[in-house]
Amino acid sequence: MVSNLYLKLSEFQILKGDDRPFGNLYGTASSTVLTEFLSPQEIIDMPEDELLTFLA
């Protein structure tokens, strides 16, 4: 599980400013995305309106 998290999100630490997907890497939204999606592709495949509802 930990290695899967690392592979999915290791780039988060080097992103700066507006390139960061979450303002707080340890906040509710980022934690939920980490636990609900198994890969970045699942996020990409989700329709935008469903993703926005999910994050809200």
Protein Blocks (a to p, Z undefined) as FASTA:
>chain_A
ZZmmmmmmmmmmmpghjlpmbfblkbmklmmmmmmpmbfklmmmpcfklmmmmmZZ
